[in-house]
Amino acid sequence: MSARPIATSHVASLREAFAADPLALIVQNAVTTTSVTSVALNRSVVVAMDPLVSDQLDTWTATAQAKSGRCWLFAGLNLLRAQVIDELKLEKFEFSQNYLHFWDKLEKANWFFTSMIEMAGRPIDDRTVAQMLRDPIGDGGQWDMFVALIEKYGLVPKYAMPETESSSNTRAMNTALETLLRRGARDLRAAGDAAEDVRQGLLADVYRVLAIHLGTPPESFSWAYRNKDREFSRVGRMTPREFADHVIAGDITKMVCLVNDPRHPVGATMTVDHLGNVVGGRPIRYLNVTPATLKAMVVKAVTDSRPVWFGCDVGKQFDRNLGVWDNDLLGFERVYGVDLAMTKAERMEFGEEAMNHAMLFTGVDLEDGRLRRLRVENSWGEEGGDKGFMTMNESWFDEHVFEVAVPVDDLDDELREALAAEPIVLPLWDPMGTLA
C-alpha cells in the first residue's frame, strides 16, 4: 500500500473549516444531544403519510418473531395463515413458526455438512468455504427454502409446537450450533472414506441440541377449531404433512420468486451457488424483472384478495416507531452536508444494500388506478405503525424491494418462457445470496 498518511496540517485545516461553518455547529449541537434519525426526519413526509389504503386484506393481528431472524418463516406462514382464517372463517389462527424453525436448522446443518464433504479438497480459505464457515447456520432464509420445508415436513398449528425461550431468542442456541458445525467441518475435511459415518453422527448431535432448545416436533396432533359463528369442528388426529394438505389452498410449489436486480438483464433467471437448506429439495431460483413488473404483480394479487410475500432492505429510509418507509423520510444528506447518493445497482455492487428482511403486503392504495402506497404486515409485534402494520411509499418500493413470490399463473407468456432459461449462477457472497 502506498504511504498516504493524514497530514497534521490537513487535520488543522479541516478543524478550522468546520469551526467556521455556523450550520455545521448547529447540527453538531443537535446530533450530540438527539439521535441523528430524529434530526434527519422529514416532517412533511410524516404528516402526509397515513395508514389508510383503498384495498386492505388484513383483519388479524401482527405476529412477533422476537429476538430471532425468522422473518422469512413468519412472512410465509402469515401468507398461509391469511388463507386459513378466510377459508375457515376464524377469528384468529397461527401456524407454529417453531416447528419449521426446528426442521430448517436440521436441514441447514445437513446442507452445510454435505457441502463440506463436497468441498473437502478446496483450501480452507476458498471464498465459498470461508463464506459458509462465517455463517454456517443462521436464522434467515428465502422463499424457495420455505417451500422446500413445507414440502418435506408439512405444518402444525402453533399449539402443537409453541415458542420456546430459544426459538424467540436464538443467540445462545445459534452459538452452540455454529461451534458444532465448524467442528464438524474440521472432522469432515479429514474423514476421507469415513465422511458419511461422520456426517450421520454430527446430525445426531445437531438434533439433540435442537430438541433441547426448541422441543421435539410432533409426529401427529389433534386438530379442532371454532369459527367466528361459534361453530365447532373436530377434524381429528393428523400428521403435519396431512395438515398442510388439508389447510393450504392452492399449490405453493407453483409460485416463483420475481426479483429486481439492475445488475443483470431483465428476463434473466438466476440462482446462487451453495445456497439452500433441504438437500435434494427445491433449488433457489429467481426471475429478474423491472420494479414496474414487481409492483403490477403485487397490485394484481392484493386486489384479488391475496397477500404477497416479499423481501427488501428494511433499514433504508425507515422509522420503526412511525412504521413508515419513504425515499425522503430521513434527510441524512441535509444533516451532514455530504453527497450519499448511489444507484440501486451501485449499492448492491459496493456492499451498501441487500435483501435482509421478508414481510407481507396486505394492502395497496390506488387512486385513479395509480399505486400510491402499500400496507405491510411486519413480524415485530404490535408496536410501531398501525399496531404492527406499516406503510410504504410507492417510490421506496422501486429502490429497496428486491423480490416478491407470486403464482406462475400470474405471469404473462413471455415471463413464463423466460423461467425455462438456464440460470446465471451467482456466488454465495453475492447480495442476492443474502438471507432474509
NORQUINOR-V655601 format. One record per pair of residues at least 24 apart in sequence whose C-alpha atoms are under 6 Angstrom apart, sorted by the first residue. I is the first residue (numbers start at 1). J is the second residue. If there is no record, write none. Layout:
i/j
I/J
I/J
//
This chain:
i/j
40/330
40/331
40/332
41/329
41/330
42/329
42/330
51/391
53/364
53/365
54/365
55/363
55/364
56/363
57/362
57/363
58/362
62/381
62/382
62/388
63/379
63/381
64/379
64/380
64/381
65/379
65/380
66/168
67/168
67/169
68/168
68/169
68/170
69/139
69/140
70/139
70/140
71/358
72/141
72/358
72/436
75/359
75/360
89/227
89/228
90/227
90/228
91/228
94/158
95/156
95/157
95/158
96/156
96/157
96/158
96/161
98/163
99/161
107/277
107/278
108/277
111/277
111/279
116/185
120/189
140/435
140/436
141/435
141/436
144/284
148/281
148/282
153/241
154/240
154/241
154/244
155/240
155/244
156/240
164/214
166/213
254/407
254/408
255/406
255/407
255/408
256/405
256/406
257/286
257/404
257/405
258/286
258/287
258/288
258/403
258/404
259/287
259/288
259/402
259/403
260/288
260/289
260/290
260/402
262/345
263/345
267/418
269/423
270/423
270/424
270/425
271/425
272/425
272/426
272/427
272/428
273/427
273/428
291/398
307/361
307/362
308/360
308/361
309/359
309/360
309/404
309/405
310/358
310/359
310/403
310/404
311/355
311/357
311/358
311/402
311/403
312/355
312/357
312/400
312/401
312/402
313/354
313/355
313/356
313/400
314/357
320/384
321/384
322/384
322/385
323/384
323/385
323/390
324/390
324/391
324/392
325/392
326/393
326/396
327/396
354/431
356/436
357/436
358/436
//
